[in-house]
């Protein structure tokens, strides 16, 4: 099975990392669209157009059967149109893990870290409205401008990054937040920094494992047996911090077999 995955940069590789642990018999083609990063500060129209361009590229160059939009912002802006334009594809989007956060919180205080575009998007607002009816929780929503750029530069342990996180997280800590939604696929890469501020007991909700499970379920309906080798190819459109790629896949025994190259999309 041929699977296309994209994000504005490195973040979506956290999704690929989760997929590789449970999915087999496939070629995974990943695009780090670094030339157009970050998506979170672009207009709805710009994000939608870029998502359509990337999908067309995957179909033309790799004959994909599955598309994974490994970006909360892009999912919010484009997933509906992608499904309408490409009905022959299995299309899987990414959305903040509000549901598991609400289910798991004990203090009823939940933090949400996300890009401005995600928090303002209709998809996020609808999700929150629907789920908050089931359990009365208080959401502490925080836009994180500049965090994606810090991660892309490999500054996950940099003092500036830590100060940014402190400014956003300490008010949550003071308000008894025990669960934080990582509403961007980049943010799991600063999980340790978040825990150092909030405490090791904080529950961090990310979406990689949920996407991997969804991929297994939907692909099996198409006859995929989930057996055989898995090949991963990464291409990037601008610049790519290869040290961060190595960090993401550091425990992957087949890391040397991952192909990384620049591409024109």
C-alpha positions as CSV (number, residue, x, y, z in Angstrom):
1,X,0.0,0.0,0.0
2,X,1.3,3.4,-0.9
3,X,0.8,6.1,1.8
4,X,1.4,9.8,1.4
5,X,1.9,11.9,4.5
6,X,2.6,15.6,4.7
7,X,3.1,18.5,7.1
8,X,4.7,21.9,6.9
9,X,7.9,20.5,8.4
10,X,9.2,18.0,10.8
11,X,6.1,17.7,12.9
12,X,4.3,15.0,10.8
13,X,7.3,12.7,11.3
14,X,6.0,12.2,14.8
15,X,3.0,10.6,13.1
16,X,5.2,8.5,10.8
17,X,7.2,7.4,13.8
18,X,4.0,6.1,15.4
19,X,2.8,4.4,12.2
20,X,6.1,2.5,11.7
21,X,5.6,0.7,15.0
22,X,2.3,-0.9,14.0
23,X,2.0,-0.8,10.2
24,X,3.6,-3.1,7.6
25,X,3.6,-3.9,3.9
26,X,3.7,-0.3,2.7
27,X,5.7,2.5,1.1
28,X,5.4,5.7,3.1
29,X,6.2,8.9,1.3
30,X,6.6,11.9,3.5
31,X,6.8,15.6,2.5
32,X,8.2,18.1,4.9
33,X,6.9,21.3,3.2
34,X,9.5,23.4,4.8
35,X,9.5,26.0,1.9
36,X,6.0,27.0,3.0
37,X,6.3,26.6,6.8
38,X,4.7,27.3,9.1
39,X,1.1,26.8,7.9
40,X,-0.3,28.1,11.2
41,X,0.2,31.8,10.2
42,X,-1.1,31.5,6.6
43,X,-4.6,32.2,5.4
44,X,-7.3,29.5,4.9
45,X,-7.0,29.9,1.1
46,X,-3.2,29.6,1.1
47,X,-3.3,26.5,3.2
48,X,-6.1,24.9,1.1
49,X,-4.3,25.6,-2.2
50,X,-1.1,24.1,-0.9
51,X,-2.8,21.0,0.4
52,X,-4.4,20.4,-3.0
53,X,-1.0,20.8,-4.7
54,X,0.7,18.3,-2.4
55,X,-2.1,15.8,-2.9
56,X,-1.9,16.0,-6.7
57,X,1.9,15.5,-6.4
58,X,1.5,12.4,-4.3
59,X,-1.0,10.9,-6.8
60,X,1.1,11.8,-9.9
61,X,4.5,10.8,-8.5
62,X,3.7,7.9,-6.1
63,X,0.2,6.7,-7.0
64,X,-0.8,6.8,-3.4
65,X,-3.9,5.0,-2.1
66,X,-3.9,6.7,1.3
67,X,-3.3,10.4,2.3
68,X,-2.6,11.4,5.8
69,X,-2.7,15.1,6.6
70,X,-0.3,15.1,9.5
71,X,-1.1,18.7,10.5
72,X,-3.9,20.1,12.7
73,X,-3.9,23.4,10.8
74,X,-4.0,21.8,7.4
75,X,-6.7,19.4,8.4
76,X,-8.9,22.2,9.7
77,X,-8.4,24.2,6.5
78,X,-8.5,21.5,3.8
79,X,-9.7,18.1,4.8
80,X,-13.3,18.5,3.6
81,X,-12.2,19.8,0.2
82,X,-9.6,17.0,-0.2
83,X,-12.2,14.3,0.5
84,X,-14.5,15.9,-2.1
85,X,-11.8,16.4,-4.7
86,X,-10.2,12.9,-4.3
87,X,-13.0,10.5,-3.3
88,X,-10.9,7.5,-4.4
89,X,-8.3,8.1,-1.6
90,X,-8.4,7.0,2.0
91,X,-8.0,10.4,3.7
92,X,-7.0,10.7,7.3
93,X,-6.8,14.0,9.1
94,X,-5.3,15.2,12.3
95,X,-7.3,16.9,15.1
96,X,-6.5,17.9,18.6
97,X,-7.1,15.2,21.2
98,X,-9.8,17.0,23.1
99,X,-11.8,13.9,23.6
100,X,-9.2,11.8,25.3
101,X,-8.1,14.8,27.3
102,X,-11.6,15.4,28.6
103,X,-11.9,11.7,29.4
104,X,-8.6,11.5,31.3
105,X,-8.5,14.8,33.3
106,X,-9.0,14.4,37.0
107,X,-8.8,18.1,37.9
108,X,-11.2,19.1,35.1
109,X,-8.7,21.6,33.9
110,X,-7.3,20.9,30.5
111,X,-4.6,22.9,28.6
112,X,-4.5,23.2,24.8
113,X,-1.4,24.2,23.0
114,X,-2.0,24.9,19.3
115,X,-1.3,27.2,16.4
116,X,-3.5,30.3,16.0
117,X,-5.1,28.8,12.8
118,X,-6.1,25.6,14.6
119,X,-7.7,27.4,17.6
120,X,-9.6,29.7,15.4
121,X,-10.7,27.0,12.9
122,X,-14.3,25.9,12.7
123,X,-13.3,22.2,13.1
124,X,-11.7,22.8,16.5
125,X,-14.6,25.0,17.7
126,X,-17.2,22.4,16.7
127,X,-15.1,19.6,18.4
128,X,-14.9,21.6,21.6
129,X,-18.6,22.5,21.6
130,X,-19.7,18.9,21.0
131,X,-17.4,17.3,23.6
132,X,-17.8,19.8,26.4
133,X,-21.4,18.9,26.7
134,X,-20.5,15.5,28.0
135,X,-18.3,16.7,30.9
136,X,-17.8,20.1,32.4
137,X,-14.2,21.0,32.0
138,X,-12.3,24.3,31.9
139,X,-10.1,24.7,28.8
140,X,-6.9,26.8,28.9
141,X,-6.2,27.5,25.3
142,X,-2.8,28.8,24.3
143,X,-1.6,30.0,20.9
144,X,2.1,29.1,20.5
145,X,3.6,31.6,18.0
146,X,7.2,30.8,17.1
147,X,7.3,27.3,18.7
148,X,7.2,25.5,15.4
149,X,10.1,27.6,14.1
150,X,12.2,26.8,17.2
151,X,11.6,23.1,16.7
152,X,12.4,23.2,13.0
153,X,15.7,24.8,13.9
154,X,16.4,22.0,16.3
155,X,16.2,24.3,19.4
156,X,14.0,21.9,21.5
157,X,16.3,22.3,24.5
158,X,17.2,26.0,23.8
159,X,16.8,28.5,26.6
160,X,14.6,30.7,24.4
161,X,12.3,27.7,23.7
162,X,12.1,27.0,27.4
163,X,11.2,30.6,28.3
164,X,8.4,30.5,25.7
165,X,7.0,27.3,27.2
166,X,7.3,28.7,30.7
167,X,5.3,31.8,29.8
168,X,2.5,29.6,28.4
169,X,2.6,26.8,30.8
170,X,3.1,28.3,34.3
171,X,-0.4,29.9,34.3
172,X,-1.8,26.5,33.5
173,X,0.2,24.9,36.3
174,X,-1.1,27.5,38.7
175,X,-4.6,26.7,37.7
176,X,-4.3,23.0,38.3
177,X,-4.1,21.8,34.7
178,X,-3.3,18.1,34.7
179,X,-3.8,17.2,31.1
180,X,-2.4,19.1,28.0
181,X,-3.5,18.6,24.4
182,X,-0.5,18.9,22.0
183,X,-2.5,20.5,19.2
184,X,0.3,20.4,16.6
185,X,2.3,17.4,15.4
186,X,5.5,19.4,16.1
187,X,4.8,19.7,19.8
188,X,5.5,16.1,20.9
189,X,9.2,17.0,20.1
190,X,9.2,19.3,23.2
191,X,7.4,16.9,25.5
192,X,10.3,16.6,27.9
193,X,10.6,20.3,28.2
194,X,6.9,20.6,28.9
195,X,7.1,17.9,31.6
196,X,10.1,19.6,33.2
197,X,7.9,22.7,33.7
198,X,4.6,21.0,34.5
199,X,5.9,18.0,36.3
200,X,6.3,14.4,35.2
201,X,2.8,13.6,36.2
202,X,1.2,15.8,33.5
203,X,-0.8,13.9,30.9
204,X,0.2,14.9,27.4
205,X,-2.2,14.0,24.6
206,X,-0.8,13.5,21.1
207,X,-2.4,12.0,18.0
208,X,0.2,9.8,16.3
209,X,-1.0,6.5,17.8
210,X,-4.7,7.3,17.1
211,X,-3.8,8.1,13.4
212,X,-1.8,4.8,13.1
213,X,-4.8,2.9,14.5
214,X,-7.1,4.6,12.0
215,X,-4.8,3.8,9.2
216,X,-4.8,0.1,10.1
217,X,-8.6,0.0,10.4
218,X,-9.3,1.8,7.1
219,X,-6.6,0.0,5.1
220,X,-7.8,-3.4,6.2
221,X,-11.3,-2.5,4.8
222,X,-9.5,-2.2,1.5
223,X,-7.9,-5.6,1.8
224,X,-4.6,-4.6,3.2
225,X,-3.1,-7.5,5.3
226,X,-0.6,-5.4,7.3
227,X,2.2,-7.9,6.5
228,X,5.6,-7.4,4.8
229,X,8.3,-4.7,4.7
230,X,7.8,-1.0,5.4
231,X,9.8,1.6,3.4
232,X,10.0,5.2,4.4
233,X,11.0,8.0,2.1
234,X,11.3,11.7,3.2
235,X,11.4,14.6,0.9
236,X,11.6,18.3,1.8
237,X,10.8,21.4,-0.2
238,X,13.0,24.0,1.5
239,X,15.6,23.2,4.2
240,X,15.6,20.3,6.6
241,X,17.4,19.8,9.9
242,X,18.7,16.2,9.5
243,X,19.7,16.0,13.1
244,X,16.1,16.4,14.1
245,X,15.1,13.6,11.7
246,X,17.7,11.4,13.4
247,X,16.4,12.3,16.8
248,X,12.8,11.4,15.9
249,X,13.8,8.0,14.6
250,X,16.7,7.4,17.0
251,X,15.4,4.0,18.2
252,X,14.3,2.8,14.8
253,X,16.6,-0.1,13.8
254,X,16.0,0.6,10.1
255,X,16.9,4.3,10.3
256,X,19.7,3.9,7.8
257,X,17.2,2.7,5.2
258,X,15.2,5.9,5.3
259,X,15.7,7.8,2.1
260,X,15.9,11.6,2.5
261,X,16.1,14.0,-0.4
262,X,15.0,17.4,-1.6
263,X,12.1,17.7,-4.0
264,X,10.3,20.3,-6.1
265,X,6.6,20.5,-5.4
